[in-house]
Amino acid sequence: MVGRRRLGRQFGWLWAAYAVSAYGSGLGFGAFPLIAVLVLHAGPAEVSVLSAVGPAVGALIAVPLAPWVEFRRKRPVMIAMDLTRFAVMATIPVAYAFGWLSFVHLLVVSAVLAAAKIAFNAAGGAYLKALVQPDDLLVANARFESTNWSSIAVAPPLGGAVTGLFGPVIVVVADALSYLLSALGITAIHGREEAPRTTDKSPVRARALFDGWRHIMGHPGLRALYLNNMLVAGLIMATEPLLAVLLLRQLGFPPWQYGLAFAAPCVGGLIGSRLARRVVARYGRHRVFRTVGTLRAIWLIGLAFVRPGVVGLVTVIAVELAIIINMSLYTPVLATYRLEHTPKQLVARTLSAWSIGQQASIAILTALGGLLADVTSPRTALTVAGLLILTTPLLLPRHDQTSQHEPGLARSHS
């Protein structure tokens, strides 16, 4: 079984650090919009700006950070990004206590968090590639994926309960402390990390800013997966605010049912991530990309047919469960393929480019979805998103684009 394979004590510390920050982020999920509404009395337009503009600005900030991350030891970078996130989030409860909290403050914190997250993930991916054996990359990525979905299933409902009792600022404190604990966990990883080598006296040059995209677009398999992933992620995330308006405002779902509709299907993330290695070993990576990549796209249209009452609740749970099972199986396979097909000296820049493109796609498609919903209705916007995502399997790579350099998964599985 995937969960029983030993990857060493160093990976254990890295995994524990990831888990702590993931559960902390789950506790603080939705805290910024709640603070904007409940504390700062922000309107719908300001909340939309906070949800879209902050991460988009963070993605722009992350562009020059990518070469900086690439040419430095990755573990200190990860610790620095965790400490940055702890420090910037800690300013919110302090500002709240002194009556200084403002909407611009939340926007700045949101942007810094988004940039730090991209830099941390880029350094973390490069560090993971150096930390574990090539045959263990899929196992490691599957464990991260499983932890991510379990945190989404457990932490947001708990965070909602804490918010109801003590207000949204307290979960921001918990989220900030989780980054501090994550930094301590990464600090506990022993072993000397080799310094990246470069012959360029000025590695953070203009050309280096785009090396990640240059590598992705020059690799047929990565290019196809990148374009497909941007559209799929963007369209799926664009439906979240639309579904919130449809369920809570138009169909009259109580908040606990709305929370249940998103928390319960996350169990599927544990199923898919644990199956990933065995499915790849049995059917091959290309078939996972084509089949599972298609299956994760065909269910979204079902959200357009949600009705009031129990039937509607079951419909949302069933659609989300199907999407999450396929996504959690597909994502660690994609992450492993991306690391295997990226040279060591380009990993951080490639992962940064990937995250920046995905974040930009989510921001743009979310904004367009909101505009369409304003002009028509949330159900119409959900229908358009569901129809558009049905075209995304056309972007999935052909067999000859992914069949080269297949890892010895069948051998390692046995």
Buried (B, 14 or more C-beta within 10 A) or exposed (E): EBEEBEBEEBBBBBBBBBBBBBBBBBBBBBBBBBBBBEBBEBEEEBBBBBBBBBBBBBBBBBBBBBBBBBBBBBBEBBBBBBBBBBBBBBBBBEBBEEEEBEBEBBBBBBBBBBBBBBBBBBBBBBBBBEBBEEBBBBBBBBBBBBBBBBBBBBBBBBBBEBBEEEBBBBBBBBBBBBBBBBBBBBBBBEEEBEEBEEEEEEBBEEEBBBBBBBBBBEBBBBBBBBBBBBBBBBBBBBBEBBBBBBBBEEBEBEEEBBBBBBBBBBBBBBBBBBBBBBBBBEEBBBBBBBBBBBBBBBBBBBBBEBEEEEEBBEBBBEBBBBBBBBBBBBBBBBBBBBBBBBEBBBBBBBBBBBBBBBBBBBBBBBBBBBEBBEEEBBBBBBBBBBEBBBEBBEBBBEEEBBEEEBBEBEEBBE
